[in-house]
Amino acid sequence: MNDRITPRAAEAVVAQLPIPDADAQQHSLNLVSLIRDEIAAAGGKLAFDRYMELALYAPGLGYYTAGARKFGEAGDFITAPEISPLFAQCLATQCGDLLQGMPQGEILEVGAGSGALAADLLLALEERGALPSRYRILDLSPDLQQRQQQTLAQRVPHLLDRIEWLTTFPEAGFSGVVIANELLDAMPVHRFRIASGEILEQYVTWQGEQFQLIWAQPTSPHFEQRVADLLQSVDVLDDLESEINLRAAPWLSSLKDSMREGLVLLIDYGHSRAEYYHVSRNRGTLMCHYRHRAHPDPLVYPGLQDITAHVDFTAIAEAAQAAGFDVAGYTTQAYFLLGSGLEHLVAASDPNDVETHMTLVQGIKKLTLPTEMGERFKVLGLTREWNHSLRGFAMRDMRERL
């Protein structure tokens, strides 16, 4: 059965993208060779989630584990912490509420990107007198860890003794705030198709000297049952292609095992289940980013481009509850930032410092406008053994939509 991305369409995508330099092309070819070997070892086809995992996280070769610049103007995309320090300052307001009542409370940032959020957040918390006893960063990429260390050494050298890098969740007993900004969208997903009432799974094969996407009978453990369960709770057309994240539930369970008490803030672009599997998205949400160009072909330049899928926040909330968390709030990024004091931070800006003030205003627009990040990005708050109000969700709590 043919996939929606044909070789001809893939060539059209490549034609619109910048051409990688020779070193980058060789890097990609090395990853292609690794994936080809795994396809052969698997009998000729590889489940899409495994392809995505290798493309993003293969040691030394995957997009997030190799040395290419990913964040900022010189990279492939810009995240909220790079847009404006106001993002971290609003998070500091919410985090500070908890940390001021938890003297030994810590912060764990999972997937810290360039380190910009950590630097801005520590400075804002220091100003509020609410520094965490430790700021832990969990990141599997040696390249990103090195960049984070450089960023923090330059911007908060006096706080380096509080910062610790991890490659696994902390041992049981963590108390404090866990922050994951644009992490869930980079988790490998399975892709499914509903055709004539049949559930099919997407695979990657090697045909004619290039990768191809095909649909075939499901073989991944628990995949078919999880998709069948999903279909019971949404109105589905007979022609549907989409994604399902089978890795988020184990991840949340492991996080719960590490936490004694505190708050988890999951910030990402996504939807409730009803919106995610709506007819308007009947070809899913998979998207790739290469040098600030977005396109839908995950087979282009393996190892050089980001591959993401929107987050089904209903599924995340259900998995969190099953793991033992309480779902304490769900709202848009715009409402969360406004509830966390954005207007007061803006009011404190000096309009006579025109350049600084205009930069601040432009950042606010990108963070909060519905056409930018304001509504596309959501914030899900989870708590464990901590039952206090959360100001970030006070302005508009949308848990009824989950």
Secondary structure, DSSP 8 states (H G I E B T S, - for coil): -B-SS-HHHHHHHHHTS----HHHHHHHHHHHHHHHHHHHHTTS-EEHHHHHHHHHHSTTTSTTTSSS--BSTTSSB--HHHH-THHHHHHHHHHHHHHTT-TT-EEEEES-TTSHHHHHHHHHHHHTT---S-EEEE---HHHHHHHHHHHHHH-GGGGGGEEEESS---S-EEEEEEEES-GGGS--EEEEEETTEEEEEEEEEETTEEEEEEE---STTHHHHHHHHHTTS---SSEEEEE-SSHHHHHHHHHHHEEEEEEEEEEEEE-HHHHTSGGGTT---EEEETTEEES-TTSSTTTSEEE--EEHHHHHHHHHHHT-EEEEEEEHHHHHHHTTHHHHHHTS-TTSHHHHHHHHHHHHHHH-TTTTTTTEEEEEEEES-----GGGTS---GGG-
